Amino acid sequence: MILETALWPLQQAIFQRLNNDAALKEKVTGVYDYVSKGDPFPYVTIGEPTMSPLETKTSYSENIPWVLQCYSMYQGKKEIMEILNLMVKALTKEPWNVEGFKVNRFNIEPNMRVINPADVGFPYQGILNVRFYIEKQEVMR
């Protein structure tokens, strides 16, 4: 069995889902994998994935928790909470389509949080943890 991870195709699917959502796009300046120093707030970042293989004698799949973040300079938690809500809506509005892979299950993890700024001039941070159970799509010959 030839193994192949879903990390890159899944990141592309997450980006497309968030970046193509009209309501979220209206609220943030962008969805980023990499943020430059001058990028304006508020924005969403696609953070860190962790992949754990789930292998049996006849199948191979992956358990992929992924951290998604948003940042806002709004004075208070309101905007960051609105952005988190829009992210949840964008991620759950339709079944997942990941090129070459089948998403068996998708979860919003129960530990969403908002972090207050460390000091004046720093942004509020919203953290959304999601989880994918995904397997390589078999090609019929």
C-alpha positions in Angstrom: 0.0 0.0 0.0 1.4 3.4 -1.0 0.7 6.0 1.7 0.1 9.7 1.0 -0.9 12.3 3.6 -3.9 14.6 3.1 -2.2 17.6 4.8 -1.7 19.8 1.7 -5.0 19.0 -0.1 -6.8 19.5 3.2 -5.1 22.9 3.8 -6.1 24.0 0.3 -9.7 22.9 1.0 -9.8 24.8 4.3 -8.4 27.9 2.6 -11.0 27.7 -0.2 -13.8 27.2 2.3 -12.8 30.2 4.4 -11.7 32.5 1.6 -14.8 31.9 -0.5 -17.3 32.6 2.2 -18.9 36.0 1.4 -19.9 36.8 5.0 -16.4 36.0 6.4 -14.7 37.9 3.5 -16.8 40.9 4.3 -15.6 40.9 7.9 -11.8 40.1 7.5 -9.1 41.5 5.3 -7.9 38.0 4.3 -7.3 34.3 5.1 -3.5 33.6 5.3 -1.1 30.7 5.6 1.6 33.3 6.2 1.0 36.8 7.6 3.3 39.7 6.7 4.1 42.4 9.2 2.0 45.0 7.5 -1.1 42.9 6.8 -4.1 44.8 8.2 -6.4 43.5 10.9 -8.8 41.6 11.3 -7.7 38.4 9.5 -7.8 34.6 9.7 -4.8 32.3 9.7 -4.6 28.7 8.9 -2.4 27.4 11.8 -0.8 24.1 12.8 -2.0 20.7 11.8 -1.1 17.5 13.6 -1.5 14.2 11.8 -1.9 10.8 13.4 -2.2 7.7 11.2 -5.1 5.3 11.7 -3.9 2.1 10.1 -5.4 -1.4 9.9 -4.5 -4.5 7.8 -6.8 -3.3 5.0 -7.0 0.5 5.3 -5.1 3.7 6.1 -6.7 6.9 7.2 -5.6 10.0 9.2 -6.8 11.9 12.2 -5.9 15.5 11.6 -6.6 18.1 14.3 -6.0 21.6 12.9 -5.7 25.0 14.6 -7.3 28.0 12.9 -6.8 31.5 14.3 -8.2 35.0 13.9 -6.8 38.3 15.1 -8.5 41.7 15.7 -7.5 45.1 17.0 -11.1 45.9 17.9 -11.2 47.1 21.5 -13.2 44.2 23.1 -14.1 40.7 22.3 -17.1 41.4 20.1 -15.4 41.3 16.7 -13.2 38.3 17.4 -16.3 36.4 18.5 -18.2 37.4 15.4 -15.3 36.2 13.2 -15.1 32.9 15.1 -18.8 32.4 14.5 -18.4 33.2 10.8 -15.5 30.7 10.6 -17.7 28.0 12.2 -20.5 28.7 9.7 -18.2 28.6 6.7 -16.6 25.3 7.8 -19.9 23.5 8.5 -22.3 24.8 5.8 -21.7 21.9 3.3 -19.9 18.5 3.0 -16.2 18.6 2.6 -14.5 18.0 -0.8 -10.8 17.4 -0.5 -9.1 16.4 -3.8 -8.0 12.8 -3.7 -9.4 12.1 -0.2 -12.6 11.3 1.5 -13.5 13.1 4.7 -15.2 10.5 6.9 -15.9 12.9 9.7 -15.4 16.6 10.6 -15.7 18.1 14.0 -15.5 21.5 15.6 -13.6 20.7 18.8 -15.1 21.9 22.1 -12.2 24.2 23.1 -12.8 27.4 21.1 -11.3 30.4 22.9 -10.6 34.1 22.9 -7.3 35.4 24.2 -7.0 39.0 25.5 -4.2 41.1 24.2 -0.9 40.8 26.1 -0.6 44.6 26.2 -1.9 47.8 24.5 -1.3 47.6 20.8 -1.6 43.8 20.6 -4.6 42.1 18.9 -7.2 39.9 20.4 -6.8 36.3 19.3 -9.5 33.7 18.5 -8.6 30.1 18.4 -10.8 27.5 16.7 -9.7 23.8 16.7 -11.2 21.5 14.2 -10.6 17.8 13.5 -10.8 15.7 10.3 -10.9 12.0 9.9 -9.8 11.5 6.3 -8.7 8.7 4.0 -7.2 8.4 0.6 -9.9 8.1 -2.1 -9.5 4.8 -3.9 -9.1 5.1 -7.7 -11.3 2.6 -9.5 -9.6 0.9 -12.5 
